[in-house]
Amino acid sequence: MPPLPVISEPERARLRWRARRGLLENDLIITRFLDKYEAQLSQADVSALSRLFEMDDNDLLDILLTRAELQGEYDTPLLRRLLAQMREP
């Protein structure tokens, strides 16, 4: 199976802009994740991250810090994988 295409530079810039959060802690975790993985992200990853970024800042922080887990429409294999990568030290 061929690898999924990665996102373009303009898409990366849009994703980083969309990832900006009201809580510094979220910004730090998400920026670290993007610094490490953005060159490998597929369109499906970007779509999943965009859904995750729709969450309230405090709810997202709880998820990122493992004080809560993904539930309902957010509990998908793709988001679980991306979240695991975000939680890496």
N, C-alpha and C positions, 0 to 999 in steps of 0.2 A: 504494500500500500504506500503510495507516495506521501511525503510529509505535507501537512497543511501549510498553505502560504502564510507568511508572517505579515504583519501590518506595515503600512507605509509610514514614512516620516510624518506627514500631516495627521494621519490617524494616531500616531504616538503622541503628538502634541495635543490633540483633542482629548485623548485618554488622560494625559497628565493634568490637563485643565479640569476635566470632569472629576478627577480624583481628589482635587483640593477640598479639604474638609474644614469644618469650623473648630475641630479639636486638634490641637497640635499632635497629640499621641497618634491619632488616626493618620495624620499627614506623614509622620515619621515612619510608621509601619508600612503604609502604602508606597511611599517614595522608595524605601529600601527594597521592597518587592519589585517595583518597576525598574529600579536601577539594575537589579539582578536578572529579571526575566522578560522585560518588554521586547527585546529583540526576538524572542521565541514565541510571542503571543500570536495566536490565530484569531481569525474573525470571530469564531465561536467563543474564545476566551474573552475578547473585548465585549461581546454582547453580554456574557455572564457577569463580567466586572461592572458593566454599566447598570445592570439590575442591582448588583450588590451596593453600588454607590447611591442608589435611590433610598437606601435605608437611612433612618434617623441617625445622627452622629453618635449618640449615646448607645443605641442598640448595636451599631456597627462596632463600637469600641468593645462592648461586652463580648461580641462574637470574636473579635480579633484577639482578645485577652483570655479566651476560653472560659469566661464567666457565663456564657450562654452558647448554645449551638444553633446551627441553621435549622429553621423550621418552615413548614408549609412550602410555598412556591420557591423559596430560596434553597431548600434542601435537595440539591441535585448533585450527581457525581462530579460534574464539572466544577461547580462552586466549591464542593468539598475539597477537590484537588487544589484549586487556586488558594483557598483559605489555608490549607496545610502548608503551602509554599509561603504564604504571608506570615505564618506563625513560626517559620524557621528562624533560628537565632542568627 
